[in-house]
């Protein structure tokens, strides 16, 4: 049971490995000091802060943020440490509030690695103070306890550190503020809150994902990526891609200090602590808060934490392990781990870019100052000032790049062990796991639709995992507008690549569903996609021949709309048994090629209806289209494009993560040239379907 502490009250700590979670409403700096039996801090090496976030047994965040997760392993603290003080401070710069009396009372909670809250404390009564000791973890008779402190200091960090006996308090406080100003501790908006049963703490040595605004709001604009896909019947936000979070395991010893939050099963959306007040901006047309609960996991115990990872030797990073996130199954743990990697890469890149921005700004200020003084224009003073500014700029950029490279090296090492361990639904087509493919007995929790990367990390690809069942339809953009690849001047070649990509995506969706539970239908009015559809048509996995001509378009749309209407009525009336016996209740994927060719106004309206109403009852859309071809419809089709997750057949920057909002380059996962893996997988699916139909 959670203990709600008041100032001065204490509470026993039942375990040594803990998290302290902070929610302040405004960006704050979080840190921790180690104290001896008298509570005195013996030196700067006993202080964890954004510029030096890791000490033996604890790790704090490198960023100033409204929400923090501080990791503790009390058993790993030096024997001379008897007290740990958790401190909060308002950043000295940035134009924010300079006293806690002007912000929401900070809330701190001590939790286990499973997210279960042990004790909490709301720090009220602050006024002119800009720094505060929030909690004290202290050793008493061989056991650890937590005490609510709430001692504020109007003199800020310098006064707080001096009060704890640190001789270099003034210098250290200035160094912490400089680290924050440099962007090494940049605050990043967190994704929306979620239930506690999916949270994780970071593993030792780990470095530091409006859902992907999956549909294009405007051609070429970055669409926010979101982790979970919606589950029919749950509250949905209208976005397609969700995020993951920090890994549990040994207390972090090194790496980027950004704590990962893990998305819950059942919906897209990245992770945040349950107590977090920060939320990711909702995508256009969002329908309200996201329900992160999994329908099959209501009112049950939280998932078990991953196996503990031995702490790394001092000065070394921990060896990455596949599946080191929390989850009920290895599949779920890998899903959460991939999203944790996605978040880590987003945040560490944000810190690097912010540091470079600061270096650029500082150089410009120093140059302006030198040039504004007439005396510096004479002799060599001006040249010396410019050289000094350039040297300082190069030093700051090199420091930032070194930190980024360390984090990238850890993430690359993690990717090297995670990628081979992925199940077929998450794996690339060249992964050996496909050689042992068997038609599954139940669908997975997510599917891989491509890879994501940033310019600073060209060699690191993050799998783009989208939750199942699909919440929104997919749009393979066959147009050149917004594409970065100028080499594809041939529009016909781009259309062919788009159709090949659609076939590969459809085959993957078929491959991850049990036999008879997923059906693919095709509308190809002019027959222009016939060659690309050969693998699906020849294997016999299609529900029927591709529909051609206006009559074929009208027939397929009418049948699917009838299915949507019947299932909706049965669901609303609670009469699923009343559905016609010949109704195919399997999930349906409708591939539409070369839209709007072959569609009249009525057919366009029907397609929009399917895009809006179909996903909730198992009818999904996969369109291959160039938006410019439908320009004659004007704004009438804008809601259709926005309702779909835009993918491209060539690398293109148009997706954004849900934490920082970087523009990520999306690359489709294609079948290697000359590989027979797609034909082999489709043959197994067709054989399983024939067996199931007997």
C-alpha positions in Angstrom: 0.0 0.0 0.0 1.4 3.4 -0.9 2.4 5.7 1.9 1.6 9.4 1.3 4.2 11.2 3.3 4.2 14.6 4.9 7.2 16.7 5.7 9.5 14.9 8.2 7.7 11.5 7.9 9.6 8.4 7.1 8.8 5.0 5.6 10.7 1.7 5.3 12.0 0.7 1.9 11.3 -3.0 1.2 13.8 -3.3 -1.6 17.2 -2.0 -2.7 16.6 -1.4 -6.4 14.2 1.6 -6.8 13.2 4.5 -8.9 12.4 8.0 -7.7 10.0 9.6 -10.1 9.5 13.4 -10.2 6.7 15.3 -11.7 7.0 19.1 -11.5 4.8 20.6 -14.2 7.8 22.8 -15.4 11.3 21.7 -16.3 13.5 21.2 -13.3 17.0 19.8 -12.7 17.1 16.6 -10.7 20.2 15.3 -8.9 21.3 13.4 -5.9 24.1 13.8 -3.2 25.7 11.0 -1.2 26.4 11.7 2.4 28.3 10.1 5.2 27.0 9.3 8.7 26.8 13.0 9.5 25.1 13.7 6.1 28.1 15.6 4.8 29.0 15.4 1.1 32.8 14.7 0.9 33.4 16.0 -2.6 32.1 16.7 -6.0 32.5 13.0 -6.8 29.7 12.4 -4.4 27.2 14.4 -6.4 25.1 13.1 -9.4 23.9 15.8 -11.6 23.2 16.5 -15.3 26.9 17.0 -16.1 27.9 13.8 -14.3 24.7 11.7 -14.1 26.1 8.3 -12.9 27.6 7.3 -9.6 27.9 3.7 -8.2 24.4 2.6 -7.4 22.5 5.5 -8.9 21.8 7.4 -12.1 20.0 10.7 -12.7 18.8 12.4 -15.8 21.0 14.5 -18.1 18.2 16.8 -19.0 16.1 19.5 -17.3 12.6 18.2 -17.7 9.1 18.3 -16.1 9.3 14.6 -15.4 12.3 12.5 -14.2 13.1 8.9 -13.4 16.1 8.5 -11.1 17.4 4.9 -10.7 18.9 3.6 -7.4 20.5 0.4 -6.3 21.1 1.0 -2.6 23.1 -2.2 -2.3 25.6 -0.9 -4.8 26.4 2.3 -2.9 29.8 2.5 -1.2 29.8 1.4 2.4 30.8 4.9 3.5 27.5 6.3 2.2 24.7 6.4 4.8 22.4 9.0 3.3 21.3 9.9 -0.2 19.5 13.2 -0.8 17.3 13.7 -3.9 17.4 17.4 -4.9 15.5 19.5 -7.4 16.4 22.9 -8.8 14.9 25.3 -11.2 17.2 26.0 -14.2 19.0 29.3 -13.8 18.5 30.4 -17.4 16.0 29.9 -20.2 13.5 32.5 -19.1 11.6 30.0 -16.9 10.4 30.6 -13.3 13.1 31.3 -10.8 11.2 30.2 -7.7 9.2 27.2 -6.8 6.3 29.3 -5.5 5.5 30.2 -9.1 5.2 26.6 -10.2 3.0 23.6 -9.4 4.1 21.8 -6.2 6.6 19.1 -7.3 5.5 15.5 -6.7 8.0 12.8 -6.0 7.3 9.0 -5.7 9.5 6.1 -4.7 8.6 3.0 -6.8 9.8 -0.5 -7.4 11.1 -1.6 -10.7 7.6 -2.9 -11.5 6.2 0.6 -11.2 4.5 -0.2 -7.9 4.5 2.9 -5.7 6.1 2.6 -2.3 5.9 6.2 -1.0 5.0 9.6 -2.4 5.4 13.2 -1.3 4.0 16.5 -2.6 6.5 19.3 -1.8 4.2 22.1 -0.8 4.8 25.3 1.1 7.7 26.5 -1.1 7.8 30.2 -2.1 11.1 32.0 -3.0 13.2 28.9 -3.0 14.8 27.8 -6.3 16.3 24.6 -5.0 15.0 21.9 -2.6 16.0 18.7 -1.0 13.0 16.6 -1.8 13.7 13.2 -0.2 16.3 11.6 2.0 17.1 7.9 1.7 19.0 6.8 4.8 20.5 3.7 6.3 19.2 2.8 9.8 20.2 -0.4 11.6 21.1 -2.2 8.4 17.9 -1.2 6.6 17.0 1.7 4.3 14.2 4.2 4.8 12.9 7.2 3.0 12.1 10.5 4.6 10.1 13.4 3.2 12.3 16.5 3.6 11.1 19.5 1.5 13.9 21.8 2.6 14.1 24.7 0.2 16.9 27.2 -0.5 16.4 30.7 -1.9 20.1 30.8 -2.7 19.6 27.9 -5.2 21.9 25.0 -5.7 25.0 26.7 -4.4 23.3 27.3 -1.0 21.9 23.8 -0.9 25.3 22.1 -1.6 27.1 24.4 0.8 24.6 23.4 3.5 25.5 19.8 2.9 29.2 20.6 3.6 30.5 20.7 0.1 33.5 23.1 -0.1 33.2 23.5 -3.9 29.5 24.3 -3.8 29.7 27.5 -5.7 31.8 26.1 -8.5 29.8 22.9 -8.8 26.5 24.8 -8.9 27.9 27.0 -11.7 29.0 23.8 -13.6 25.6 22.2 -13.3 23.9 25.4 -14.6 26.4 25.5 -17.5 25.6 21.9 -18.4 21.9 22.7 -18.5 22.5 25.8 -20.6 24.7 23.9 -23.1 21.8 21.6 -23.8 23.5 18.5 -22.3 20.4 18.3 -20.1 17.7 19.5 -22.5 14.1 19.0 -21.4 12.1 16.8 -23.7 8.3 16.6 -23.7 7.2 13.1 -22.6 4.5 11.0 -24.3 1.1 10.7 -22.7 0.6 8.8 -19.4 -0.1 5.1 -19.3 -0.8 2.4 -16.9 2.0 1.2 -14.6 2.2 -2.4 -15.7 4.4 -1.7 -18.7 7.0 0.5 -17.2 10.6 -0.4 -17.1 13.8 1.0 -15.5 16.9 1.3 -17.6 19.4 -1.5 -17.6 23.0 -1.2 -16.7 25.0 0.5 -19.4 22.0 1.4 -21.6 22.5 4.6 -23.6 20.3 7.4 -23.6 8.5 7.4 -30.0 -0.4 12.2 -31.8 1.0 8.8 -32.7 3.2 8.8 -35.5 1.2 11.2 -36.9 0.9 8.4 -39.2 -1.0 10.0 -41.9 0.5 12.8 -43.7 -1.0 16.1 -42.6 0.8 17.8 -45.4 2.9 16.2 -48.1 6.5 16.2 -47.0 5.8 17.2 -43.4 7.0 15.1 -40.6 4.3 12.8 -39.2 4.7 12.0 -35.5 5.3 8.3 -35.0 3.4 6.5 -32.3 4.0 3.2 -30.7 0.7 1.3 -30.2 -2.0 0.7 -32.6 -5.6 0.8 -31.5 -7.7 -2.1 -30.4 -11.3 -2.1 -31.6 -13.5 -0.8 -28.9 -10.9 1.2 -27.1 -10.5 5.0 -27.0 -8.4 5.9 -30.0 -6.3 8.9 -30.8 -6.1 8.5 -34.5 -2.4 7.8 -34.9 -0.6 4.7 -35.9 2.7 4.2 -34.2 3.6 4.0 -30.5 6.6 3.9 -28.2 8.4 2.0 -25.6 10.5 2.6 -22.6 13.3 2.0 -20.2 14.6 -1.4 -19.4 14.6 -3.0 -16.1 17.6 -4.8 -14.7 20.6 -3.7 -12.8 20.9 -0.2 -11.8 22.3 1.9 -14.6 26.0 2.3 -14.6 26.7 4.2 -17.7 25.2 5.5 -20.9 22.7 8.2 -21.8 20.6 9.2 -18.8 17.3 9.3 -20.4 14.8 6.9 -18.7 12.7 4.9 -21.1 9.0 4.5 -20.8 7.2 1.6 -22.2 4.0 1.7 -24.1 1.2 -0.5 -22.9 -0.3 -3.3 -24.9 -3.3 -2.4 -26.8 -2.6 1.1 -28.1 -0.1 3.2 -29.8 1.5 5.8 -27.8 4.7 6.1 -26.1 5.5 5.7 -22.6 5.4 7.7 -19.6 5.0 7.1 -16.0 1.5 6.8 -14.6 2.1 9.9 -12.5 3.4 11.9 -15.3 1.5 15.0 -16.2 3.3 15.7 -19.5 1.6 14.5 -22.6 2.5 14.3 -26.3 0.7 16.7 -28.6 -2.4 15.0 -30.0 -2.4 14.5 -33.8 -4.9 16.2 -36.0 -8.3 14.8 -35.5 -7.3 13.0 -32.3 -10.4 11.5 -30.6 -9.4 12.0 -27.0 -7.1 10.2 -24.5 -5.6 6.9 -25.5 -6.5 3.7 -23.5 -3.2 1.9 -22.9 -4.8 -1.1 -21.2 -4.8 -4.5 -22.9 -8.2 -6.1 -23.1 -6.8 -9.4 -22.0 -4.8 -8.0 -19.2 -7.4 -6.2 -17.2 -7.2 -6.5 -13.4 -4.2 -8.7 -13.4 -0.7 -8.4 -11.8 1.9 -6.4 -13.7 4.2 -8.3 -16.0 7.3 -9.7 -14.4 10.6 -7.8 -14.7 13.2 -9.1 -17.1 16.0 -11.3 -15.8 18.5 -9.1 -13.9 21.6 -8.1 -15.8 24.9 -8.2 -13.8 26.3 -4.7 -13.4 29.1 -3.8 -15.7 32.7 -3.5 -14.4 33.7 0.1 -13.6 34.6 1.9 -16.7 32.9 -0.6 -19.0 29.4 -0.7 -20.5 27.2 -3.6 -19.7 26.9 -6.3 -22.4 23.6 -5.8 -24.2 21.0 -8.5 -23.9 18.1 -9.2 -26.2 14.8 -9.0 -24.3 15.9 -7.0 -21.3 12.6 -5.1 -21.0 9.6 -6.1 -19.0 6.8 -8.1 -20.5 4.8 -11.3 -20.3 6.6 -12.9 -23.2 9.9 -12.6 -25.1 7.9 -11.0 -27.9 6.6 -8.3 -25.6 10.0 -7.7 -24.1 11.6 -7.3 -27.5 8.8 -5.0 -28.5 9.4 -2.8 -25.5 13.2 -3.0 -25.9 13.0 -1.8 -29.5 10.8 1.2 -28.5 13.3 1.9 -25.7 16.1 2.0 -28.3 13.9 4.3 -30.4 13.4 6.7 -27.5 17.1 6.6 -26.5 18.2 7.5 -30.0 15.7 10.3 -30.2 16.8 11.8 -26.9 20.5 11.4 -27.2 20.3 13.0 -30.7 18.3 15.9 -29.2 21.0 16.5 -26.6 23.7 16.5 -29.3 21.7 18.9 -31.6 21.0 21.2 -28.6 24.7 21.2 -27.7 25.7 22.1 -31.2 23.1 24.9 -31.3 24.5 26.3 -28.1 28.0 26.2 -29.5 26.9 28.0 -32.6 25.0 30.6 -30.6 27.9 31.1 -28.3 30.3 31.6 -31.2 28.1 34.2 -32.8 27.8 36.1 -29.5 31.5 36.1 -29.0 32.2 37.2 -32.6 29.5 40.0 -32.3 31.1 41.2 -29.1 34.6 41.3 -30.6 33.5 43.1 -33.7 31.3 45.6 -31.8 34.4 47.0 -30.0 36.2 49.4 -32.3 39.5 48.7 -30.5 39.4 45.0 -31.6 39.3 46.0 -35.2 42.8 47.3 -35.1 45.9 45.2 -35.1 45.5 41.4 -34.5 43.0 41.6 -31.7 40.0 40.9 -33.9 41.7 37.9 -35.6 42.7 36.5 -32.2 39.1 36.9 -30.9 37.7 35.1 -34.0 40.2 32.3 -33.7 39.4 31.9 -30.0 35.7 31.8 -30.7 36.2 29.2 -33.4 38.4 27.1 -31.2 35.9 27.1 -28.4 33.1 26.2 -30.8 35.1 23.3 -32.1 35.8 22.1 -28.6 32.1 22.2 -27.6 31.0 20.4 -30.8 33.7 17.7 -30.4 32.6 17.1 -26.8 29.0 16.8 -27.9 29.9 14.4 -30.7 32.0 12.3 -28.4 29.0 11.9 -26.1 26.8 11.1 -29.0 29.3 8.6 -30.4 29.4 6.8 -27.0 25.6 6.5 -26.9 25.5 5.4 -30.6 28.1 2.7 -30.0 26.0 1.3 -27.1 22.9 1.4 -29.2 24.6 -0.2 -32.1 25.9 -3.0 -29.9 22.3 -3.5 -28.6 20.9 -3.5 -32.1 23.4 -6.2 -33.1 22.0 -8.6 -30.4 18.4 -7.5 -30.7 18.0 -7.7 -34.5 18.9 -11.5 -34.8 16.6 -12.3 -31.9 13.4 -10.7 -33.4 10.5 -13.0 -34.2 9.2 -13.0 -37.9 6.6 -10.3 -37.3 9.4 -7.9 -36.2 12.2 -9.2 -38.4 13.6 -8.0 -41.7 13.0 -10.3 -44.7 16.7 -11.2 -44.7 16.6 -12.4 -41.1 17.3 -16.2 -40.9 14.2 -16.5 -38.7 12.1 -16.7 -41.8 13.8 -19.9 -42.9 12.1 -21.6 -40.0 8.8 -19.8 -40.5 5.5 -21.6 -39.6 2.0 -20.1 -39.8 1.3 -18.8 -36.3 -1.5 -20.0 -34.0 -2.3 -16.5 -32.9 -1.4 -13.0 -34.2 1.5 -11.0 -32.7 1.2 -7.8 -30.7 2.9 -5.8 -33.5 4.3 -5.9 -37.0 7.3 -4.3 -38.6 6.5 -1.9 -41.4 9.9 -0.5 -42.1 13.0 1.1 -40.5 13.8 4.5 -39.1 17.0 6.4 -38.8 18.5 9.9 -38.3 21.2 11.7 -40.2 23.6 11.5 -37.2 23.2 7.7 -37.0 23.0 6.5 -40.6 24.3 3.1 -39.7 21.7 2.5 -36.9 18.2 1.4 -38.0 15.4 1.2 -35.5 12.6 -1.2 -36.5 9.3 0.6 -37.0 6.9 -1.6 -35.1 3.2 -0.9 -35.4 0.6 -2.4 -33.0 -2.0 -4.9 -34.2 -4.8 -4.9 -35.1 -4.1 -1.9 -37.3 -5.8 1.2 -36.1 -5.5 3.0 -39.4 -5.0 2.1 -43.0 -1.7 2.3 -44.9 -0.9 4.5 -47.8 2.1 3.7 -50.1 2.8 7.0 -51.7 3.7 6.4 -55.4 4.2 10.1 -56.1 7.4 12.1 -56.2 6.2 15.1 -54.2 8.2 15.3 -51.1 10.6 12.5 -52.0 14.3 13.0 -51.3 15.4 10.5 -54.0 15.9 12.7 -57.1 17.3 9.7 -59.0 13.8 8.3 -59.5 12.7 10.6 -62.3 10.7 7.8 -63.9 7.2 8.0 -62.5 6.4 4.5 -63.8 9.4 3.1 -61.9 8.3 4.7 -58.7 4.8 3.3 -59.1 6.2 -0.2 -59.6 8.3 0.1 -56.5 5.2 1.3 -54.6 3.2 -1.7 -55.6 6.1 -4.0 -54.8 6.2 -2.5 -51.3 2.5 -2.9 -50.9 2.8 -6.6 -51.8 5.6 -7.1 -49.3 3.5 -5.4 -46.6 0.5 -7.5 -47.4 2.5 -10.7 -47.4 3.9 -9.8 -44.0 0.5 -9.1 -42.6 -0.7 -12.5 -44.0 2.3 -14.2 -42.5 1.8 -13.0 -39.0 -1.9 -14.0 -38.7 -3.2 -17.5 -38.2 -4.6 -19.4 -41.2 -8.1 -18.2 -42.0 -8.0 -15.1 -39.8 -6.7 -12.6 -42.4 -7.9 -12.2 -46.0 -6.5 -10.0 -48.8 -8.6 -8.5 -51.6 -7.3 -6.4 -54.4 -8.8 -3.6 -56.5 -6.6 -2.9 -59.6 -9.0 -1.1 -62.0 -6.6 -0.9 -64.9 -4.6 -4.0 -64.2 -1.4 -2.0 -63.9 -0.3 -3.9 -60.8 -0.6 -7.3 -62.3 3.1 -8.1 -62.4 3.7 -7.0 -58.8 0.7 -9.0 -57.6 2.1 -12.3 -59.1 3.4 -13.6 -55.8 0.1 -13.2 -54.1 -2.0 -14.4 -57.0 0.0 -17.5 -57.9 0.4 -18.6 -54.3 -3.4 -18.6 -53.9 -3.5 -16.5 -50.8 -5.9 -13.9 -52.3 -9.6 -14.1 -51.6 -10.3 -13.9 -55.3 -8.9 -12.4 -58.5 -8.0 -8.7 -58.5 -11.1 -6.6 -59.2 -10.8 -4.7 -62.5 -12.9 -2.0 -64.2 -15.6 0.2 -62.6 -17.9 -2.8 -62.1 -15.2 -4.7 -60.1 -14.5 -1.7 -58.0 -18.2 -1.2 -57.2 -18.7 -4.9 -56.3 -15.8 -5.2 -53.9 -16.6 -1.9 -52.1 -20.3 -2.9 -51.8 -19.4 -6.3 -50.2 -17.0 -4.8 -47.7 -19.3 -2.0 -46.7 -22.0 -4.6 -46.1 -19.6 -6.5 -43.9 -18.7 -3.4 -41.9 -22.4 -2.5 -41.4 -23.4 -6.0 -40.3 -20.6 -6.3 -37.9 -21.2 -2.9 -36.4 -24.9 -3.7 -35.9 -24.1 -7.0 -34.3 -21.6 -5.4 -32.0 -23.9 -2.6 -31.0 -26.7 -5.0 -30.4 -24.6 -7.6 -28.6 -25.8 -10.2 -31.2 -22.7 -11.6 -32.8 -24.5 -14.9 -33.2 -26.9 -13.3 -35.6 -24.4 -12.6 -38.3 -25.1 -14.5 -41.6 -23.3 -17.9 -41.7 -21.7 -17.1 -45.0 -20.1 -13.8 -43.7 -16.3 -13.9 -43.7 -15.5 -12.7 -40.2 -11.7 -12.8 -40.8 -9.9 -9.5 -40.9 -9.9 -8.0 -44.4 -7.1 -6.1 -46.1 -8.2 -4.3 -49.2 -5.3 -3.3 -51.5 -6.3 -0.4 -53.8 -3.9 0.3 -56.6 -3.7 3.4 -58.7 -6.4 5.4 -56.9 -8.5 7.3 -58.0 -8.4 5.6 -61.5 -11.6 3.6 -61.9 -13.4 5.4 -59.0 -16.4 7.5 -59.6 -17.8 9.9 -56.9 -19.9 7.2 -55.3 -16.9 4.8 -55.1 -14.7 7.6 -53.6 -17.3 8.1 -50.9 -17.5 4.4 -50.2 -13.7 4.2 -49.9 -13.7 7.1 -47.4 -16.3 5.2 -45.4 -14.2 2.1 -45.3 -11.1 4.1 -44.2 -13.1 5.7 -41.4 -15.2 2.8 -40.1 -13.5 -0.3 -41.3 -10.5 -0.6 -38.9 -12.7 -0.9 -35.8 -14.4 -4.0 -37.2 -11.5 -5.6 -39.0 -11.5 -4.1 -42.5 -8.2 -2.4 -43.3 -7.1 -0.4 -46.3 -3.8 -0.4 -48.1 -3.7 2.2 -50.8 -1.1 2.7 -53.5 -1.6 6.2 -54.8 -0.1 9.5 -55.9 -2.0 12.3 -54.1 -1.4 14.5 -57.1 -3.5 12.2 -59.2 -6.5 13.0 -57.0 -5.9 16.7 -57.0 -9.1 17.3 -58.9 -11.1 16.3 -55.8 -9.6 19.2 -53.9 -10.0 19.3 -50.1 -12.7 16.6 -50.3 -10.1 13.9 -50.0 -7.9 15.6 -47.3 -9.6 13.6 -44.5 -8.8 10.4 -46.4 -5.1 11.1 -46.7 -5.0 12.2 -43.0 -6.6 9.0 -41.9 -3.9 6.8 -43.5 -0.4 6.1 -42.3 1.8 7.3 -45.2 4.7 5.0 -46.2 7.0 5.4 -49.1 8.7 2.9 -51.5 12.0 4.8 -51.2 13.7 6.5 -48.2 11.9 9.6 -47.2 11.8 12.0 -44.2 8.2 12.2 -43.1 7.8 10.5 -39.7 8.4 12.1 -36.3 9.1 10.5 -32.9 6.6 11.2 -30.1 9.3 12.4 -27.6 11.4 15.1 -29.4 9.8 15.4 -32.8 12.8 14.7 -35.0 12.1 14.1 -38.7 13.1 10.5 -39.2 14.0 8.9 -42.5 11.6 6.0 -43.2 12.8 3.0 -45.3 10.6 0.1 -46.3 11.7 -3.4 -45.4 12.1 -5.0 -48.9 12.7 -8.5 -49.9 16.4 -9.0 -50.9 16.9 -9.3 -54.7 16.9 -12.9 -55.8 15.5 -14.1 -52.5 12.8 -16.8 -52.5 11.8 -16.1 -48.9 8.5 -14.3 -49.9 7.4 -17.2 -52.2 8.3 -19.8 -49.5 6.3 -17.9 -46.9 3.3 -17.4 -49.1 3.4 -21.1 -50.1 3.2 -22.1 -46.4 0.3 -19.6 -45.8 -1.6 -21.1 -48.8 -1.1 -24.6 -47.6 -2.2 -23.8 -44.1 -5.3 -22.0 -45.5 -6.2 -25.1 -47.6 -5.8 -27.3 -44.6 -7.9 -24.9 -42.5 -10.7 -24.8 -45.1 -11.1 -28.6 -45.1 
